[in-house]
Amino acid sequence: MSVQARERYKSLIDQLPFQYLADTPTVRYYTDWSVFESRMDKGYAYNEHPLPPQLARHNPNILLGTALRLSNLPSQVEVIDISREESPVEPMSLVGVSTKMHAYHAYMWTTGAYIRVNPGEEASLVVASTGGDGYLGHHIILEIGRGARLDLKLLDYAGDSDALKTLVVEVIAREDSRLDATYLTLHHPSHAVYKILHARLYDGAQVEARGLTAGGAMTRYEETYILEGRRSRLDARASNVARSNTKTDFLLNAIHKGPESEGFISARGVVLTNGYLAQRGLAKIDAEAQWASSEVESHVTILGEPARGYAIPMLEIHSGDVVKANHEASVTTIQEDHVFYMRSRGLSREELEKLMITGIIEYSGAAGKLGLEPTDIF
């Protein structure tokens, strides 16, 4: 990124708001922006958090910390250190810069990688991003060439420090490519993280995404898929855990622009004592996306007091020719009659809650693919 571009973004930090409007439909802010604001003047990290054993055993091919490190990179994959060299794709060109945190990341990020899977190739890749003892900003651009296939594990970890991290991942899925992605977001309760994953799918591209998120002091995670191409396909499922004394605002969006595109987005969340989880999803079908199909689900279970959880799915339909457009949501607690029924069969309330938490953690499939136990998360 050029020095001129960086300086332009610096000037925007003070000019842009965190949000232009409060979130709908309840006209409120679901992200506690004061947590980010209080940490935006922290110095850069000198030390990074080591990956915990359950993540380190996946042996990342690409590790972003205070610097970029590569290990056993597959021959089908090209990597450029974009903190030192110019990127073939300009950072933030997919996401855009329209808010204060966009501008802050665009100006401040320190470590970045452009990753390209060559056309027609097939590869497996493990990418990890760590936190540190001060501010760390990571930027990843992932381009999957035409007809290529990638099995991706993306591990986002932030450890025990009162610090701030930003992570932006921009994904380009070229024509007839396939991405099988497993995302883990694991943040310590003292860490604040602003995270965006923005993907664009072109003609015939397919993405299957499985995510598991356990946020920190304030984790804002926006995962957006733009189905640009004809017959592009998306199946994205997420499991979210709001542990005690953590806050997570999780957004999962599918924007249809390509004719005959298909999207399914679904999230399951659980909120533990003193936790906070806003779980939001948007399925939008633009006018040019004739015969598109989209579904959005959001379900939150609240365990313990006090705890707060919100499940908000939204539909925007701008085309008169739609195959399917559905949404559903629920926010529930354990009903006492369910507790009585299970206790009559030998299960304690604690065992019942553990079963429910385990089921939600395992819903997306990310925990199984990463070989994680529920005790690794909460």
BELSULMO-V339127 format. One record per backbone hydrogen bond with DSSP energy under -0.5 kcal/mol. NH is the residue of the N-H (numbers start at 1). CO is the residue of the C=O. Records with the same first field share a line. If there is no record, write none. Layout:
NH: CO + CO
This chain:
6: 2
7: 3
8: 4
9: 5
10: 6
11: 7
12: 8
13: 9 + 10
14: 10
15: 11
16: 12
23: 28
27: 23
28: 23
30: 28
33: 31
35: 32
36: 32
37: 33
38: 34
39: 36
40: 36 + 37
42: 39
45: 135
49: 131
55: 52
56: 52
57: 53
58: 55
59: 56
61: 126
62: 126
63: 69
64: 128
65: 63 + 67
69: 63
71: 61
77: 74
78: 116
80: 114
82: 80 + 112
83: 112
84: 81
85: 81
93: 90
96: 92
98: 96
100: 17
103: 99
104: 100
105: 101
106: 102
107: 103
108: 104
109: 105
110: 137
111: 137
113: 139
114: 80
115: 113 + 141
116: 78
117: 143
118: 76 + 116
120: 146
121: 118
123: 149
125: 151
127: 153
128: 62
129: 155
130: 64
133: 47
135: 43
136: 164
138: 166
139: 111
140: 168
141: 113
142: 140 + 170
143: 115 + 141
144: 142 + 172
145: 117 + 143
147: 175
148: 145
149: 121
150: 178
151: 123
152: 150 + 180
153: 125
154: 182
155: 127 + 153
156: 154 + 184
157: 129 + 155
158: 186
161: 159
163: 161
165: 192
166: 136
167: 194
168: 138
169: 196
170: 140
171: 169 + 198
172: 142
173: 171 + 200
174: 144 + 172
176: 203
177: 174
178: 148
179: 206
180: 150
181: 179 + 208
182: 152
183: 210
184: 154
185: 212
186: 156 + 184
187: 214
188: 158
191: 188
192: 163
193: 218
194: 165
195: 193 + 220
196: 167
197: 222
198: 169
199: 224
200: 171
201: 226
202: 173 + 200
204: 230
205: 202
206: 177
207: 233
208: 179
209: 207 + 235
210: 181
211: 237
212: 183
213: 239
214: 185
215: 241
217: 188 + 191
218: 191
219: 247
220: 193 + 218
221: 219 + 249
222: 195
223: 221 + 251
224: 197 + 222
225: 253
226: 199
227: 225 + 255
228: 201 + 226
229: 201
231: 259
232: 229
233: 205
234: 262
235: 207
236: 264
237: 209
238: 266
239: 211
240: 268
241: 213
242: 270
243: 241
246: 243
247: 216
248: 276
249: 219
250: 248 + 278
251: 221
252: 280
253: 223
254: 282
255: 225
256: 254 + 284
257: 227 + 255
258: 227
260: 290
261: 258
262: 232
263: 293
264: 234
265: 295
266: 236
267: 297
268: 238
269: 299
270: 240
271: 301
272: 242
274: 306
275: 272
276: 246
277: 308
278: 248
279: 277 + 310
280: 250 + 278
281: 312
282: 252
283: 314
284: 254 + 282
285: 316
286: 256 + 284
289: 286
290: 288
291: 321
292: 289 + 321
293: 261
294: 324
295: 263
296: 326
297: 265
298: 328
299: 267
300: 330
301: 269
302: 332
303: 271 + 301
308: 275
310: 277
312: 279
314: 281
316: 283
318: 285 + 316
322: 320
323: 292
324: 292
326: 294
328: 296
330: 298
332: 300
334: 302
338: 335
339: 335
340: 336
341: 337
342: 338
343: 339
344: 340
345: 342
346: 343
347: 342
352: 348
353: 349
354: 350
355: 351
356: 352
357: 353
358: 354
359: 355
360: 356
361: 357
362: 358
363: 359 + 360
364: 360
367: 361
369: 365
370: 366
371: 367 + 368
372: 367
376: 373
377: 374
378: 374
